[in-house]
């Protein structure tokens, strides 16, 4: 559909489209001419409660083993079992869930948008095909109250935005002009072959900020190259909001606030800001997604679009394009994925000195690394914070040098977590305390076997962890080292030798520190062994090797206070005995 170039063409087009428009459009009385729409009504098809950030009431069930089976397949995430009832997750999968929940503390806007469109399109979720299946007596999605089931419905869809299958198309649309985005919306509403969520943000000091996800459901021609996109904004339940666009000037504006009680902020953009984007619903309705942290991605079926059921909320049948989401088994360590929570800026440097992320000093977003991808995340809620982009980094097996990460604090409201996933491992830094304007430096090797953290002026130190997935015939481990405070500028290092069964950890600040050591071993039969040593106090050095490979899962564990050794004799060991049980994690 071309933009109207004459009054005659415009009049004829409106006449032809009028019967469909009258039947489909559900919003307020238009001021101009509705030229495309779907029968989506925010007060019917949107959620009746507003976007939220941290979700302590239902956090334990926000994402579960059942969800990971649906996303990645049981063969990839369950070391034992194949269903939600009997699946015992790899420790890597458990860590991925924790990171997704932490990232969603910035807001669940994309989950609200995708989940509401899913229901509108008649796509069941876990067998629930209508609102009454979620809560008894609910006639419309708007009738649902926030509970564990609806929170899971939203968080499941919110977690998909960082996956390659969803972000790849979205990142391409950032390159398009506003008028091109408008044209894509019009065509999708006319053809009904796919639907989109609309992503908006603002460019602040060279950085994409305040990313927000909304649902477009009508396009209104206001005359003289001016258009209004009618949207459902999950921060404003039941209301119709408008994105204003001028296709001649290639500008757009959206007036909103993450909290309606606060002063609204304008989202503005043009052809040069690249702050407007689209996500396809078909990309989120796959039966299987590629697994970045699995030892070997088992692949999946070619018929990936989920089946559709009839929907009482639609005036037309939405038949998605036959998108094929086949993800063949990937070579081990093909790529690394970096995820972070907290309102921070990341600047990552590869082994060759090339960078990706945000350069705070130059106020510039950079990507100098061939093959690296930076996918921005939508999260805007009442936290008024940003979630850093998801980064995909190449692996260069010939270069053994580590990646470096600089974390710069932009908001000190809550702790940040940083996670790196690769084939067979998830590693990271948990509870990073970084004040506004403060910078911290970390490194990780491309095989996920070694991490370092260097303290800043206040010396606060996060926990460092390494989780492993070695397939169904070998144990899956989670190692966590923490509990110390370093002198400014000093570094803590952990290194894993999985084959020999040794874990090395050390620091260089000269003071004798008492480490906390936590180890979880998930055995191939689904039996879990746990070890927790608080305030470990052995020897005079800060240079340790832990012989976890010889641990029987019940008794003492051998540690030596000289991590330069690669062989441990019994007479060299300090036998650590777990002082207390590890606090039980929620059963995901």
Secondary structure, DSSP 8 states (H G I E B T S, - for coil): -----SHHHHHHHHHHHHHHHHHH--SS--SSEEEEE-S--HHHHS-SS---S--TTTGGGTS-HHHHHHHH-HHHHEEE-SSTTT-EE-HHHHHHHHHHHHHGGG--HHHHHHHHHHHHTT--BTTB-SHHHHSTT--SGGG---SHHHHHHHHHHHGGGGSHHHHHHHHHHTTS-HHHHHHHHHHHHHH-S--EEEEEEEEETTEEEEEEEEEEEEEEEEETTEEEEEEE-TTSTT--EEEEEETTTTEEEEEE-SSTTS--EEEEEETTT--EEEEESGGGSBS----SS-SS-----S--B------TT-SS---------------TT-EEEEEE-SSEEEEEE-TTS-EEEEETTTTEEEE-STT-EEE-----STT------EEEEE--TT----EEEEEEES--SS-EEEEEEETTEEEEEEEE---TT-EEEEEE-TTS-EEEEE--TT----EEEEEE---TTS-EEEEEEE-----TT-EEEEEEETTTTEEEEEE-SSS---EEEEEEEE-TTS-EEEEEEEEE--SS-SEEEEEGGG--SSS-EEEES-TT-S---GGG-EEE---S--------
